[in-house]
Each structure stands twice: as structure tokens, then as C-alpha cells.
Amino acid sequence: MVWQFSHRGVKNGKSVLHTGGLSALESAFETLGWSDPHYVEDMNGVICDVEGCAEFVSNQGINWSEKGYWCLCSEHGFSKNEMPTMKGRAIEREASRGSDGCLPTK
């Protein structure tokens, strides 16, 4: 519930989920033992792959697809500029893709 309905944003340069004052979300955060706002770690598929960006992903694989399947926020996902510097975790993820374009399974 919290991943689907929480408000998303950036606070002090870090990604956060917050309740927006909705009582159902406040109860869900309390049940999880989360503070409001709840800081979210920088992870693949959730936070933008562009170095220095803490926004949540809204687009995948649109820009610079010939160089990787990048997970991007709305600002970077609609950019027509040159490809910015990507985070190390994203570069490692893309380098681990097989010849079929898929990530290895564990």
C-alpha cells in the first residue's frame, strides 16, 4: 500500500515517501515503523539512474537506449540532451546484461 499510494518527493537531496496527511497511509507507516517522511535508499528501478538525481523513476529505456536500459525520472526521461553521467550502480547493472539483453537471474 505504501509503495503504491504514498506521495513521492525529495527532501534534503534524498528520496522520500510521505503520507500527505492521509490517515490510512499514516496507519500503514506506523505499522511498518516508518517515520513520515520515510527516506528511500537509492536503488535500481526505483530512483533515477542519473548521477546526482534523487527523483523517483517514471520512464524506463526511453533515452540513450543504444547504451543501456536506463531508469529515469520525468525530467531526465524526456530530455533530448546528451546522455548525462549515470550512477555506478546503473552502469554495473547494464554491464551485467547478457547478449539477449536480459539481466542475469540469481
C-alpha positions in Angstrom: 0.0 0.0 0.0 2.7 2.5 0.9 4.7 2.0 -2.3 1.6 2.4 -4.4 -0.2 5.3 -2.7 2.4 7.3 -0.8 3.4 10.7 -2.0 6.9 10.8 -3.5 9.4 13.5 -3.3 12.9 14.7 -2.5 13.9 16.2 0.9 17.4 17.4 1.6 18.6 15.7 -1.6 17.2 12.3 -0.7 14.2 10.4 -2.0 11.2 10.2 0.4 7.8 8.7 0.7 5.3 10.6 2.8 1.7 10.3 3.9 0.4 13.7 2.8 -1.8 13.6 5.9 -3.9 10.6 4.7 -5.0 8.6 7.8 -4.8 5.2 6.0 -1.2 5.9 5.0 -0.4 7.3 8.4 -1.6 4.0 9.9 0.4 2.0 7.3 3.6 4.0 8.1 3.0 3.4 11.8 2.5 -0.3 11.2 5.8 -0.5 9.3 7.6 1.6 12.0 8.4 4.3 9.4 8.7 7.9 10.2 6.9 10.4 8.0 8.6 11.2 5.7 10.4 7.9 5.1 13.7 8.1 3.4 14.2 5.6 0.5 17.6 4.3 -0.4 18.9 4.8 -3.9 18.1 1.6 -5.7 17.7 0.2 -9.3 14.3 0.6 -10.8 13.1 3.0 -8.1 15.3 6.0 -8.1 16.6 7.8 -11.3 19.9 6.4 -12.8 21.3 9.9 -13.5 24.2 10.8 -11.1 23.1 13.4 -8.5 19.3 12.8 -9.1 17.1 11.5 -6.3 13.8 11.6 -8.1 11.6 8.5 -8.5 11.6 6.6 -11.8 8.8 7.4 -14.2 10.3 6.2 -17.5 12.4 3.2 -18.4 14.5 2.5 -21.5 13.5 5.6 -23.5 16.6 7.8 -23.7 20.0 6.6 -24.9 18.7 3.0 -25.3 21.5 2.1 -27.5 23.8 2.5 -24.5 21.5 0.7 -21.9 18.0 0.3 -20.5 18.1 3.3 -18.2 15.5 4.0 -15.4 14.8 7.7 -15.4 12.7 10.4 -13.7 10.3 12.5 -15.7 12.9 15.3 -16.1 15.6 13.1 -17.5 13.3 10.7 -19.3 12.1 13.5 -21.6 15.4 15.1 -22.1 16.7 15.4 -25.6 20.2 16.4 -24.4 23.3 14.4 -24.5 23.4 11.4 -22.1 24.4 12.6 -18.6 26.7 10.7 -16.3 24.9 7.6 -14.9 25.3 6.3 -11.4 27.8 3.5 -10.8 25.0 1.0 -9.8 23.2 1.6 -13.1 26.4 1.2 -15.2 27.1 -2.1 -13.3 23.5 -3.3 -13.9 23.7 -2.6 -17.6 27.2 -4.1 -18.0 25.8 -7.4 -16.4 23.2 -7.8 -19.2 23.6 -10.9 -21.3 23.7 -10.9 -25.1 19.9 -11.4 -25.0 19.6 -8.0 -23.2 18.3 -9.6 -20.0 19.7 -9.3 -16.6 21.2 -12.5 -15.1 18.9 -14.4 -12.7 20.1 -15.5 -9.3 
